[in-house]
Every structure is written in structure tokens, then in C-alpha cells.
Amino acid sequence: MSEPIDMDASKMEERKRIIAGRNKALGLVLLGLVVLFFAITIAKMGH
């Protein structure tokens, strides 16, 4: 089921590190999509 609420400090730090890494990866993906859409918009305006 779910993990106990009183997790030790090392597990909490590892969980925070994993979540932070996932957040950075998701941010980079979103930034890449913004750049892609911007590039497509500029290319369409050029024609």
C-alpha cells in the first residue's frame, strides 16, 4: 500500500532528489516545445 509516514531522512532526501530531477527534465521538455513552436511560427511567417 503506502509507505509509512515516518520515513527516515535518507529516504526523504533521495525522494526529494528524484522529484527535483524529474521536475528539471519536465521543464526542459516544456522549454523545448516552446522553442519548437516558436521556430515553426517564425518559419510560417517567412513564406
The first five atom37 places (N, CA, C, CB, O) and aatype in JSON, in Angstrom:
{
  "aatype": [12, 15, 6, 14, 9, 3, 12, 3, 0, 15, 11, 12, 6, 6, 1, 11, 1, 9, 9, 0, 7, 1, 2, 11, 0, 10, 7, 10, 19, 10, 10, 7, 10, 19, 19, 10, 13, 13, 0, 9, 16, 9, 0, 11, 12, 7, 8],
  "atom_mask": [
    [1, 1, 1, 1, 1],
    [1, 1, 1, 1, 1],
    [1, 1, 1, 1, 1],
    [1, 1, 1, 1, 1],
    [1, 1, 1, 1, 1],
    [1, 1, 1, 1, 1],
    [1, 1, 1, 1, 1],
    [1, 1, 1, 1, 1],
    [1, 1, 1, 1, 1],
    [1, 1, 1, 1, 1],
    [1, 1, 1, 1, 1],
    [1, 1, 1, 1, 1],
    [1, 1, 1, 1, 1],
    [1, 1, 1, 1, 1],
    [1, 1, 1, 1, 1],
    [1, 1, 1, 1, 1],
    [1, 1, 1, 1, 1],
    [1, 1, 1, 1, 1],
    [1, 1, 1, 1, 1],
    [1, 1, 1, 1, 1],
    [1, 1, 1, 0, 1],
    [1, 1, 1, 1, 1],
    [1, 1, 1, 1, 1],
    [1, 1, 1, 1, 1],
    [1, 1, 1, 1, 1],
    [1, 1, 1, 1, 1],
    [1, 1, 1, 0, 1],
    [1, 1, 1, 1, 1],
    [1, 1, 1, 1, 1],
    [1, 1, 1, 1, 1],
    [1, 1, 1, 1, 1],
    [1, 1, 1, 0, 1],
    [1, 1, 1, 1, 1],
    [1, 1, 1, 1, 1],
    [1, 1, 1, 1, 1],
    [1, 1, 1, 1, 1],
    [1, 1, 1, 1, 1],
    [1, 1, 1, 1, 1],
    [1, 1, 1, 1, 1],
    [1, 1, 1, 1, 1],
    [1, 1, 1, 1, 1],
    [1, 1, 1, 1, 1],
    [1, 1, 1, 1, 1],
    [1, 1, 1, 1, 1],
    [1, 1, 1, 1, 1],
    [1, 1, 1, 0, 1],
    [1, 1, 1, 1, 1]
  ],
  "atom_positions": [
    [[0.83, -1.18, 0.0], [0.0, 0.0, 0.0], [0.88, 1.25, 0.0], [-0.95, 0.0, 1.21], [1.71, 1.41, -0.89]],
    [[0.71, 2.13, 0.97], [1.53, 3.33, 1.01], [2.66, 3.16, 2.02], [0.68, 4.58, 1.35], [2.58, 2.32, 2.92]],
    [[3.69, 3.97, 1.86], [4.82, 3.88, 2.77], [4.47, 4.54, 4.1], [6.08, 4.54, 2.15], [3.59, 5.4, 4.14]],
    [[5.13, 4.16, 5.17], [4.84, 4.81, 6.46], [5.19, 6.29, 6.42], [5.62, 4.12, 7.59], [6.07, 6.71, 5.67]],
    [[4.5, 7.04, 7.22], [4.69, 8.49, 7.21], [6.05, 8.87, 7.77], [3.58, 9.18, 8.02], [6.66, 9.84, 7.32]],
    [[6.54, 8.12, 8.75], [7.81, 8.46, 9.38], [8.99, 7.82, 8.64], [7.8, 8.02, 10.85], [9.67, 6.94, 9.17]],
    [[9.23, 8.28, 7.42], [10.37, 7.81, 6.63], [11.64, 8.42, 7.2], [10.22, 8.17, 5.11], [11.6, 9.54, 7.73]],
    [[12.74, 7.72, 7.12], [13.97, 8.3, 7.64], [14.51, 9.37, 6.7], [15.03, 7.21, 7.87], [14.08, 9.49, 5.55]],
    [[15.47, 10.13, 7.2], [15.96, 11.32, 6.47], [16.59, 10.95, 5.14], [16.97, 12.07, 7.33], [16.43, 11.68, 4.16]],
    [[17.3, 9.84, 5.07], [17.98, 9.49, 3.82], [16.97, 9.17, 2.71], [18.91, 8.29, 4.03], [17.18, 9.54, 1.55]],
    [[15.88, 8.5, 3.07], [14.85, 8.2, 2.06], [14.16, 9.48, 1.61], [13.83, 7.21, 2.61], [13.83, 9.63, 0.43]],
    [[13.93, 10.4, 2.53], [13.28, 11.66, 2.19], [14.18, 12.48, 1.26], [12.94, 12.47, 3.46], [13.69, 13.07, 0.29]],
    [[15.47, 12.51, 1.54], [16.41, 13.26, 0.69], [16.48, 12.64, -0.7], [17.8, 13.29, 1.34], [16.53, 13.35, -1.7]],
    [[16.5, 11.31, -0.76], [16.55, 10.63, -2.05], [15.27, 10.92, -2.85], [16.73, 9.1, -1.87], [15.32, 11.15, -4.06]],
    [[14.13, 10.91, -2.16], [12.86, 11.21, -2.83], [12.84, 12.64, -3.36], [11.68, 10.98, -1.86], [12.39, 12.89, -4.47]],
    [[13.33, 13.58, -2.56], [13.39, 14.98, -3.0], [14.31, 15.13, -4.21], [13.88, 15.9, -1.84], [14.01, 15.89, -5.13]],
    [[15.43, 14.4, -4.21], [16.38, 14.47, -5.32], [15.75, 13.91, -6.59], [17.67, 13.71, -4.98], [15.93, 14.47, -7.67]],
    [[15.03, 12.81, -6.47], [14.39, 12.2, -7.63], [13.31, 13.14, -8.19], [13.77, 10.83, -7.27], [13.22, 13.33, -9.4]],
    [[12.51, 13.72, -7.29], [11.45, 14.63, -7.73], [12.05, 15.86, -8.38], [10.55, 15.03, -6.55], [11.54, 16.34, -9.4]],
    [[13.13, 16.39, -7.81], [13.79, 17.57, -8.4], [14.32, 17.24, -9.8], [14.94, 18.07, -7.49], [14.19, 18.05, -10.72]],
    [[14.9, 16.08, -9.97], [15.4, 15.68, -11.28], [14.29, 15.53, -12.29], [0.0, 0.0, 0.0], [14.44, 15.93, -13.44]],
    [[13.17, 14.97, -11.84], [12.02, 14.82, -12.73], [11.46, 16.19, -13.12], [10.92, 13.98, -12.06], [11.07, 16.4, -14.27]],
    [[11.43, 17.11, -12.17], [10.93, 18.45, -12.45], [11.83, 19.17, -13.46], [10.83, 19.27, -11.16], [11.34, 19.87, -14.35]],
    [[13.14, 19.0, -13.32], [14.07, 19.63, -14.27], [13.89, 19.05, -15.67], [15.53, 19.45, -13.8], [13.91, 19.79, -16.65]],
    [[13.73, 17.74, -15.75], [13.54, 17.1, -17.05], [12.23, 17.58, -17.7], [13.53, 15.55, -16.9], [12.2, 17.87, -18.89]],
    [[11.17, 17.66, -16.91], [9.89, 18.12, -17.45], [10.0, 19.58, -17.9], [8.78, 17.97, -16.4], [9.43, 19.95, -18.93]],
    [[10.71, 20.39, -17.14], [10.91, 21.78, -17.52], [11.66, 21.91, -18.83], [0.0, 0.0, 0.0], [11.33, 22.75, -19.66]],
    [[12.67, 21.07, -19.02], [13.43, 21.11, -20.28], [12.57, 20.68, -21.46], [14.66, 20.21, -20.18], [12.68, 21.25, -22.54]],
    [[11.71, 19.68, -21.26], [10.81, 19.25, -22.33], [9.86, 20.38, -22.7], [10.01, 18.0, -21.9], [9.65, 20.66, -23.88]],
    [[9.29, 21.04, -21.69], [8.37, 22.15, -21.96], [9.08, 23.29, -22.67], [7.74, 22.65, -20.67], [8.53, 23.89, -23.6]],
    [[10.3, 23.6, -22.25], [11.08, 24.65, -22.89], [11.36, 24.29, -24.36], [12.4, 24.89, -22.13], [11.28, 25.14, -25.24]],
    [[11.69, 23.02, -24.6], [11.93, 22.56, -25.97], [10.7, 22.71, -26.84], [0.0, 0.0, 0.0], [10.8, 23.1, -28.0]],
    [[9.52, 22.41, -26.29], [8.29, 22.57, -27.06], [8.02, 24.04, -27.37], [7.1, 21.98, -26.29], [7.58, 24.36, -28.48]],
    [[8.27, 24.91, -26.42], [8.09, 26.34, -26.66], [9.0, 26.81, -27.79], [8.37, 27.15, -25.37], [8.56, 27.53, -28.68]],
    [[10.27, 26.4, -27.74], [11.21, 26.79, -28.79], [10.78, 26.22, -30.13], [12.63, 26.31, -28.44], [10.86, 26.9, -31.15]],
    [[10.32, 24.98, -30.14], [9.86, 24.35, -31.38], [8.67, 25.11, -31.98], [9.48, 22.89, -31.13], [8.67, 25.41, -33.17]],
    [[7.67, 25.41, -31.16], [6.51, 26.14, -31.66], [6.9, 27.53, -32.15], [5.44, 26.25, -30.57], [6.39, 28.01, -33.16]],
    [[7.82, 28.18, -31.43], [8.28, 29.5, -31.86], [8.98, 29.41, -33.21], [9.24, 30.09, -30.8], [8.74, 30.24, -34.09]],
    [[9.83, 28.41, -33.39], [10.54, 28.23, -34.66], [9.58, 27.94, -35.8], [11.57, 27.1, -34.55], [9.75, 28.45, -36.9]],
    [[8.55, 27.12, -35.54], [7.57, 26.83, -36.58], [6.79, 28.09, -36.95], [6.6, 25.73, -36.12], [6.52, 28.33, -38.13]],
    [[6.43, 28.89, -35.96], [5.7, 30.13, -36.22], [6.53, 31.07, -37.06], [5.29, 30.8, -34.91], [6.02, 31.66, -38.02]],
    [[7.8, 31.25, -36.73], [8.69, 32.12, -37.49], [8.85, 31.6, -38.92], [10.08, 32.23, -36.8], [8.84, 32.38, -39.87]],
    [[8.99, 30.28, -39.08], [9.15, 29.71, -40.41], [7.89, 29.93, -41.25], [9.47, 28.2, -40.31], [8.0, 30.22, -42.45]],
    [[6.71, 29.8, -40.66], [5.47, 30.01, -41.42], [5.3, 31.48, -41.8], [4.27, 29.54, -40.61], [4.77, 31.78, -42.87]],
    [[5.74, 32.38, -40.95], [5.61, 33.81, -41.27], [6.54, 34.2, -42.4], [5.91, 34.65, -40.03], [6.28, 35.18, -43.1]],
    [[7.62, 33.46, -42.59], [8.59, 33.76, -43.63], [8.07, 33.49, -45.04], [0.0, 0.0, 0.0], [8.6, 34.03, -46.0]],
    [[7.05, 32.68, -45.18], [6.52, 32.33, -46.51], [5.46, 33.26, -46.95], [5.98, 30.94, -46.53], [4.91, 33.1, -48.04]]
  ]
}
